[in-house]
Each structure stands twice: as C-alpha cells, then as structure tokens.
Amino acid sequence: MTDGLPTEIDLSRPSAARVYDYFLGGAHNFEIDRQLAEQIASMTPNLAATMRAGREFLRRAVRALLDAGIDQFLDIGSGIPTVGNVHEVAQAANPKARVVYVDIDPVAVAHSRELLAGNDLTGVIHADLRQPEAILAASRAMGLLDLDRPVGILLAGVVHFVPDADRPADLLATLRAAAAPGSFLVVSHSTFEDQPQEMLDAQRLSARTATEITLRSRAEITGFFGDWTILEPGVVHMPLWRPDSPSDVDAHPERFGAFGGVARYDQPAG
Ligand SMILES: C[S@@+](CC[C@H](N)C(=O)[O-])C[C@H]1O[C@@H](n2cnc3c(N)ncnc32)[C@H](O)[C@@H]1O
C-alpha cells in the first residue's frame, strides 16, 4: 500500500472491473470473476447488451462534449481499457485531446498504464472516487489537465458503487466545485425505476464483488448534477440520450437499467 489503496490483486473475491471486462469480451479476468459473471448473465440475459449500451452512451456524450469544444477529460471509474476508450473517441476528433483515467481497481490501473504507454496526452491515476480531493490533487500534480479551463468530468457506471453512507452527492459537489465554468459532467447510473424483478435480483449478486451496487431513482441521479444546467433530453434511459439515429433506440430502452445525463457549468449571472 502506497496510496492507501490495495495494490495486491485479491483473487479471493470477484472484482467489479474484471467482471465488467469479461462481459465486454476482454481478457483481463480470472475464474472467480467469470463464475460470478456467468451467474449474473444467466439471470439477466441482456446484460452484454446493457454493457454495450453504457459504452455507447459514454461515446455519444464524449462526442457531444468535443463538439462543445472540450479538449480535456477526467474519466473516473474508467475500468479496464476496452475498444472505444475515451481517449480513442476524443483523439479521433481532436488529436490534442487529453484524458486522465482514474480507477480504484489495481488490475484496471495496471492494464490502462500498459495500454497508454507512449501516449503522452493520457495519464492513469489509482484512486478512489470517495476521495475526490486526492483525485484532483493527483491530476493537478500530473500536469496533464488544466482545471482553470473547462473540463469534461466523466462518471460512467461508477457512482452506483458508492453507498449512501459515503455521501455520493457530496463527492460530486467537490468535483464540480473544482471545475471551471464551461465544464461538463457526464453521469450514467443504475436504477431500480422501471425494472423487472430479475434485474433487481441480479443487482443483489453484486454484493459478492468488492463493491456492491446501489440502485438509485432518477431524482437522486439528477441531484448529482447540482445546479449545473442539464442538457436536453435530460436524465433519461441511456439509449434515449441523443441516439445517433432514431432506429438505434431499443423498443424498451428501460431494459438497460440505467439513466444517463450530461450537464454544463454555466457561469452564474452577475
Ligand atoms: C462498470 S465499470 C465502468 C467502466 C467505464 N466507465 C464504462 O462506462 O465503460 C465501473 C468501474 O468503476 C470502478 N470503481 C468502482 N468503485 C470505484 C471507486 N470508489 N473509485 C474509483 N473507481 C471505482 C471499478 O473498478 C470499475 O472499473
């Protein structure tokens, strides 16, 4: 332990990042992760599609931020690098775009560092969303992001790993307070709203990973944006957030079990 975070890979329990990697077809997972993944998958047959819907939402949100002129991103809970990573999406549109990835999972961090070696405009931080000041201090020290300029803060599929006892709304308020006007916040978050029972049962299985998922209401998730301006179409089931084409929207967008939204920090008048 150097930074208060686990550096050893704990093979006695499944890891959320490695279970997620398995669902996305990655190679960075172990038997204990695959067993839990298969159990969750057998209970929620559309889980792989859900994971893809999450990545697709993130891609569309990052593109929207790039269109708005954002050229630096802080991606917290970034996970194990898979195809369509934020820096790939961002640097395809703007080769000078900078991305700092943050994750609590040592496997995710190690693989991110390996994948990004040689990409000078990206960095990786091993840190916990529950310590936002440490994330901000580490990203300042890294010198890649300039927090005096607008930044895109990305929290895709991660805030539901923070239980209410750790005051997620306060953590997000700390991150928002460090951002300059013109910054954006992207959040996607699992919900119990509009969900069938089998989805709720699968969620209970997450208690076996190092981090349990807390499902939240649309109102709670909307609250994470504070007083920032929520962009159209609001906090919606992920496929409904600015689909590339209307035909991309599933007949049951609620079946992916997560809301997504994007907000902008508008300079207060006066
Ligand atoms: C479901 S994955 C999402 C990956 C990526 N953001 C995406 O949308 O495709 C969630 C990630 O959040 C990380 N995570 C969970 N709790 C965290 C915390 N307290 N601080 C930082 N990362 C965390 C996990 O290790 C995992 O890699």
Ligand as a Chemical Component Dictionary entry (heavy atoms), coordinates in Angstrom:
data_LIG
# 
_chem_comp.id                   LIG 
_chem_comp.type                 NON-POLYMER 
_chem_comp.pdbx_formal_charge   0 
_chem_comp.three_letter_code    LIG 
# 
loop_
_chem_comp_atom.comp_id 
_chem_comp_atom.atom_id 
_chem_comp_atom.alt_atom_id 
_chem_comp_atom.type_symbol 
_chem_comp_atom.charge 
_chem_comp_atom.model_Cartn_x 
_chem_comp_atom.model_Cartn_y 
_chem_comp_atom.model_Cartn_z 
_chem_comp_atom.pdbx_ordinal 
LIG C1  C1  C 0  -18.907 -0.752 -14.730 1  
LIG S1  S1  S 1  -17.240 -0.204 -14.810 2  
LIG C2  C2  C 0  -17.453 1.218  -15.883 3  
LIG C3  C3  C 0  -16.280 1.441  -16.817 4  
LIG C4  C4  C 0  -16.407 2.657  -17.754 5  
LIG N1  N1  N 0  -16.557 3.911  -17.029 6  
LIG C5  C5  C 0  -17.545 2.484  -18.725 7  
LIG O1  O1  O 0  -18.552 3.191  -18.590 8  
LIG O2  O2  O -1 -17.459 1.659  -19.614 9  
LIG C6  C6  C 0  -17.019 0.554  -13.208 10 
LIG C7  C7  C 0  -15.584 0.861  -12.825 11 
LIG O3  O3  O 0  -15.623 1.686  -11.637 12 
LIG C8  C8  C 0  -14.552 1.311  -10.792 13 
LIG N2  N2  N 0  -14.858 1.744  -9.436  14 
LIG C9  C9  C 0  -15.743 1.205  -8.559  15 
LIG N3  N3  N 0  -15.741 1.910  -7.413  16 
LIG C10 C10 C 0  -14.845 2.906  -7.552  17 
LIG C11 C11 C 0  -14.390 3.957  -6.688  18 
LIG N4  N4  N 0  -14.864 4.103  -5.461  19 
LIG N5  N5  N 0  -13.439 4.795  -7.167  20 
LIG C12 C12 C 0  -12.934 4.657  -8.425  21 
LIG N6  N6  N 0  -13.326 3.682  -9.276  22 
LIG C13 C13 C 0  -14.269 2.817  -8.845  23 
LIG C14 C14 C 0  -14.462 -0.196 -10.972 24 
LIG O4  O4  O 0  -13.170 -0.663 -10.597 25 
LIG C15 C15 C 0  -14.760 -0.358 -12.462 26 
LIG O5  O5  O 0  -13.573 -0.338 -13.213 27 
# 
loop_
_chem_comp_bond.comp_id 
_chem_comp_bond.atom_id_1 
_chem_comp_bond.atom_id_2 
_chem_comp_bond.value_order 
_chem_comp_bond.pdbx_ordinal 
LIG C1  S1  SING 1  
LIG S1  C2  SING 2  
LIG S1  C6  SING 3  
LIG C2  C3  SING 4  
LIG C3  C4  SING 5  
LIG C4  N1  SING 6  
LIG C4  C5  SING 7  
LIG C5  O1  DOUB 8  
LIG C5  O2  SING 9  
LIG C6  C7  SING 10 
LIG C7  O3  SING 11 
LIG C7  C15 SING 12 
LIG O3  C8  SING 13 
LIG C8  N2  SING 14 
LIG C8  C14 SING 15 
LIG N2  C9  SING 16 
LIG N2  C13 SING 17 
LIG C9  N3  DOUB 18 
LIG N3  C10 SING 19 
LIG C10 C11 SING 20 
LIG C10 C13 DOUB 21 
LIG C11 N4  SING 22 
LIG C11 N5  DOUB 23 
LIG N5  C12 SING 24 
LIG C12 N6  DOUB 25 
LIG N6  C13 SING 26 
LIG C14 O4  SING 27 
LIG C14 C15 SING 28 
LIG C15 O5  SING 29 
# 
